[in-house]
């Protein structure tokens, strides 16, 4: 059993109405123009009837299209309409709940981390304040703070040093240093030795006098201020007093394997060599060296 569509019944009624109206119009026209003679009618439907049929067909197509569009719109709106009277669907609601929960958790974690960092900063500030309160102020000697070395002299700790470009015997070198308010260098530490050795130029056998001698008593090396040598930075096999060698010098050659703390030799004091002067800075600008 087939069920007629409401639109089809309406279409049939419209079509029947149009046909009846057209027949009634023809009857009226025939009565009114009965006195007029027309040429014989051609077989088949007349032009008005064809026009009416076409118009009815177009109306039917339009009506069907309207019904189809309306039905499709109703179906689409039914699919898109949230269930439960405008409330979001259950899967979508669950997703939103999960996102909100995650964001809430992140915010809580950030706030906790901020609180912990604030505590750590406060602890560090307390420690810093304690250190600053208990730390003894650094004592700076006025003479050290005001040390200014003469031109071509270089500062290390509280002394100024001059690397000579001229060659003299050991006694002449000491006399020249004394004339400048200084003395041949007295070296007490590996740091001082390395500082001076780094200042020396490299060469085939670049040798420089410094302030040590055993001229008074063999093998009893003393500094120019009369203090005894303790340790030293002798090369292996030195000092050896090979040819009456009573004065000390250091070398710096092109051999890169040589090091500062193994660079002392002894030589005859009359040998002309460059030298290293040391000017110990004090309240008066220098410290007198006993003769």
C-alpha positions as CSV (number, residue, x, y, z in Angstrom):
1,X,0.0,0.0,0.0
2,X,1.4,3.3,-1.1
3,X,1.0,6.5,0.9
4,X,0.5,9.7,-1.0
5,X,2.6,12.7,0.0
6,X,0.7,15.7,1.2
7,X,2.5,17.8,-1.3
8,X,1.4,15.5,-4.2
9,X,-2.3,15.8,-3.1
10,X,-2.0,19.6,-3.1
11,X,-0.4,19.5,-6.5
12,X,-3.2,17.4,-8.0
13,X,-5.8,19.7,-6.5
14,X,-4.0,22.8,-8.0
15,X,-3.7,21.1,-11.3
16,X,-7.4,20.1,-11.4
17,X,-8.4,23.6,-10.4
18,X,-6.4,25.2,-13.2
19,X,-8.0,22.8,-15.8
20,X,-11.5,23.6,-14.6
21,X,-10.8,27.3,-14.7
22,X,-9.4,27.1,-18.2
23,X,-12.5,25.1,-19.4
24,X,-14.9,27.6,-17.9
25,X,-13.0,30.5,-19.5
26,X,-13.3,28.8,-22.9
27,X,-17.0,28.3,-22.5
28,X,-17.5,31.9,-21.7
29,X,-15.4,32.9,-24.6
30,X,-17.4,30.7,-27.0
31,X,-20.7,32.3,-25.9
32,X,-19.3,35.8,-26.1
33,X,-17.8,35.4,-29.5
34,X,-20.5,33.1,-31.0
35,X,-21.2,35.7,-33.6
36,X,-17.6,35.7,-34.8
37,X,-16.4,33.1,-37.2
38,X,-13.0,31.6,-36.5
39,X,-11.0,29.4,-38.8
40,X,-11.2,25.7,-38.1
41,X,-9.3,24.7,-35.0
42,X,-6.3,22.6,-35.4
43,X,-6.3,19.2,-33.8
44,X,-4.7,18.7,-30.4
45,X,-4.6,21.0,-27.4
46,X,-4.7,24.7,-27.9
47,X,-1.9,27.1,-27.0
48,X,-3.7,28.3,-23.8
49,X,-4.0,24.8,-22.6
50,X,-0.3,24.1,-23.3
51,X,0.6,27.2,-21.4
52,X,-1.5,26.2,-18.5
53,X,0.0,22.8,-18.4
54,X,3.5,24.2,-18.4
55,X,2.6,26.7,-15.7
56,X,1.2,24.0,-13.6
57,X,4.2,21.8,-14.1
58,X,6.5,24.6,-13.1
59,X,4.4,25.3,-10.0
60,X,4.6,21.6,-9.1
61,X,8.3,21.5,-9.5
62,X,8.7,24.6,-7.4
63,X,6.5,23.2,-4.7
64,X,8.4,19.9,-4.6
65,X,11.7,21.7,-4.4
66,X,10.4,23.8,-1.5
67,X,9.2,20.7,0.3
68,X,12.5,18.9,-0.3
69,X,14.5,21.8,1.0
70,X,12.3,22.2,4.1
71,X,12.7,18.4,4.8
72,X,16.4,18.5,4.4
73,X,16.7,21.6,6.7
74,X,14.6,19.8,9.3
75,X,16.8,16.8,9.2
76,X,20.0,18.8,9.4
77,X,18.7,20.8,12.4
78,X,17.7,17.6,14.1
79,X,21.3,16.2,13.7
80,X,23.0,19.4,15.0
81,X,20.6,20.1,17.8
82,X,22.2,19.2,21.2
83,X,20.4,16.6,23.1
84,X,18.7,17.4,26.4
85,X,17.1,20.7,25.4
86,X,20.1,22.8,24.3
87,X,22.8,21.2,26.5
88,X,26.1,20.0,25.0
89,X,26.4,16.4,24.1
90,X,27.9,14.1,26.6
91,X,31.3,13.4,24.8
92,X,31.8,17.1,24.3
93,X,31.0,17.9,27.9
94,X,33.4,15.2,29.1
95,X,36.2,16.7,27.0
96,X,35.5,20.2,28.4
97,X,35.6,18.8,31.9
98,X,39.0,17.1,31.2
99,X,40.4,20.4,29.8
100,X,39.2,22.4,32.8
101,X,40.6,19.8,35.2
102,X,44.0,19.9,33.4
103,X,44.2,23.7,33.5
104,X,43.2,23.8,37.1
105,X,46.0,21.3,37.9
106,X,48.6,23.3,36.0
107,X,47.6,26.5,37.8
108,X,47.9,24.8,41.1
109,X,51.3,23.4,40.3
110,X,52.6,26.8,39.1
111,X,51.3,28.4,42.3
112,X,53.0,25.8,44.4
113,X,56.3,26.2,42.5
114,X,56.1,30.0,42.9
115,X,55.6,29.6,46.6
116,X,58.6,27.2,46.9
117,X,60.8,29.6,44.9
118,X,59.7,32.5,47.2
119,X,60.8,30.4,50.2
120,X,64.2,29.6,48.6
121,X,64.8,33.3,47.7
122,X,64.0,34.3,51.3
123,X,66.4,31.7,52.6
124,X,69.2,32.9,50.3
125,X,68.6,36.5,51.3
126,X,68.9,35.5,55.0
127,X,72.2,33.6,54.3
128,X,73.6,36.5,52.3
129,X,72.7,38.9,55.1
130,X,74.4,36.6,57.6
131,X,77.5,36.4,55.5
132,X,77.7,40.1,55.0
133,X,77.3,40.7,58.7
134,X,79.9,38.2,59.8
135,X,82.5,38.8,57.0
136,X,85.5,40.8,58.2
137,X,86.2,43.8,56.0
138,X,89.1,43.2,53.7
139,X,92.2,45.0,54.8
140,X,94.0,46.8,52.0
141,X,97.4,48.2,52.7
142,X,97.5,51.9,51.8
143,X,100.9,51.4,50.2
144,X,99.6,48.5,48.0
145,X,96.5,50.5,47.0
146,X,98.6,53.4,45.9
147,X,101.5,51.6,44.1
148,X,102.3,53.1,40.7
149,X,105.4,51.6,38.9
150,X,107.8,53.8,36.9
151,X,107.7,53.7,33.1
152,X,108.8,50.3,31.8
153,X,108.6,48.7,35.2
154,X,105.9,46.1,35.8
155,X,103.9,45.4,39.0
156,X,103.6,42.1,40.7
157,X,102.3,41.9,44.3
158,X,104.0,44.9,46.0
159,X,107.1,45.1,43.8
160,X,107.9,46.7,40.4
161,X,110.2,44.8,38.0
162,X,112.4,46.0,35.1
163,X,113.6,43.6,32.4
164,X,116.9,45.2,31.1
165,X,117.8,45.3,27.4
166,X,121.5,46.0,28.2
167,X,124.1,43.4,29.2
168,X,126.3,43.9,32.3
169,X,128.2,41.7,34.7
170,X,126.5,40.5,37.8
171,X,128.1,43.2,40.1
172,X,127.5,45.9,37.5
173,X,123.9,44.9,37.2
174,X,123.4,45.0,40.9
175,X,125.0,48.5,41.0
176,X,122.7,49.7,38.2
177,X,119.6,48.4,40.0
178,X,120.7,50.1,43.3
179,X,121.1,53.4,41.4
180,X,117.4,53.1,40.5
181,X,116.4,52.5,44.1
182,X,116.1,48.7,43.4
183,X,118.1,45.5,43.5
184,X,118.5,42.4,41.4
185,X,115.3,40.4,41.7
186,X,114.7,38.3,44.8
187,X,112.3,35.4,44.0
188,X,110.4,33.8,46.9
189,X,107.6,31.9,45.1
190,X,106.8,29.9,42.1
191,X,104.1,32.5,41.2
192,X,106.8,35.2,41.2
193,X,109.2,33.1,39.2
194,X,106.6,32.3,36.6
195,X,105.5,35.9,36.3
196,X,109.1,37.0,35.6
197,X,109.9,34.1,33.3
198,X,106.8,34.8,31.2
199,X,108.1,38.4,30.7
200,X,111.3,37.2,29.2
201,X,111.7,36.9,25.4
202,X,112.4,33.6,23.8
203,X,115.8,33.1,22.0
204,X,118.6,30.7,21.4
205,X,119.9,31.1,25.0
206,X,118.3,34.2,26.5
207,X,119.9,34.5,30.0
208,X,119.1,37.1,32.7
209,X,120.9,37.8,36.0
210,X,118.8,37.9,39.2
211,X,119.8,38.5,42.8
212,X,121.5,35.3,44.0
213,X,125.2,34.4,44.6
214,X,127.5,32.1,46.6
215,X,130.5,34.2,46.1
216,X,131.3,34.5,49.8
217,X,131.0,30.8,50.6
218,X,130.8,28.1,47.9
219,X,127.4,26.3,47.7
220,X,125.8,28.6,50.3
221,X,123.6,30.7,48.1
222,X,122.3,33.9,49.4
223,X,120.1,36.7,48.1
224,X,121.4,40.2,47.7
225,X,119.6,41.2,51.0
226,X,121.7,38.6,52.8
227,X,118.9,36.1,53.4
228,X,119.7,32.4,52.5
229,X,118.2,30.6,49.6
230,X,115.6,28.0,50.4
231,X,114.8,25.6,47.6
232,X,115.0,27.4,44.3
233,X,114.1,26.7,40.7
234,X,117.3,25.1,39.3
235,X,117.6,23.1,36.2
236,X,118.5,19.5,36.7
237,X,122.2,19.2,37.4
238,X,122.5,22.9,38.5
239,X,124.2,24.6,40.2
240,X,127.5,22.8,39.3
241,X,130.2,25.5,39.7
242,X,131.7,24.3,36.4
243,X,134.2,27.2,35.9
244,X,134.0,29.1,39.2
245,X,130.3,29.9,38.7
246,X,129.2,32.0,41.7
247,X,126.2,34.0,40.4
248,X,122.7,32.9,39.3
249,X,120.8,33.6,36.1
250,X,117.6,32.2,34.5
251,X,117.1,31.3,30.8
252,X,114.2,31.2,28.3
253,X,115.0,29.4,25.0
254,X,113.0,28.4,22.0
255,X,112.6,24.9,23.4
256,X,108.9,24.9,24.4
257,X,109.4,21.9,26.8
258,X,111.4,24.1,29.2
259,X,109.4,25.4,32.1
260,X,109.8,28.4,34.4
261,X,110.4,26.3,37.6
262,X,113.4,24.6,36.0
263,X,115.3,27.5,34.5
264,X,118.1,28.6,37.0
265,X,121.8,28.1,36.2
266,X,125.0,29.3,37.7
267,X,127.7,31.2,35.7
268,X,130.9,33.3,36.3
269,X,129.8,36.6,37.8
270,X,131.9,38.5,35.2
271,X,129.8,37.3,32.3
272,X,127.9,40.2,30.6
273,X,124.1,39.4,30.6
274,X,120.8,41.3,30.7
275,X,119.3,41.4,34.2
276,X,116.1,41.8,36.2
277,X,115.7,44.6,38.7
278,X,113.2,44.6,41.5
279,X,111.9,47.8,43.3
280,X,110.1,46.9,46.5
281,X,107.4,49.6,47.0
282,X,106.8,50.9,50.5
283,X,105.7,54.1,52.3
284,X,108.8,55.9,50.9
285,X,108.5,54.4,47.4
286,X,111.3,51.8,47.9
287,X,112.9,49.6,50.5
288,X,116.6,50.2,51.1
289,X,118.9,47.2,50.4
290,X,121.8,46.6,52.8
291,X,125.2,46.4,51.2
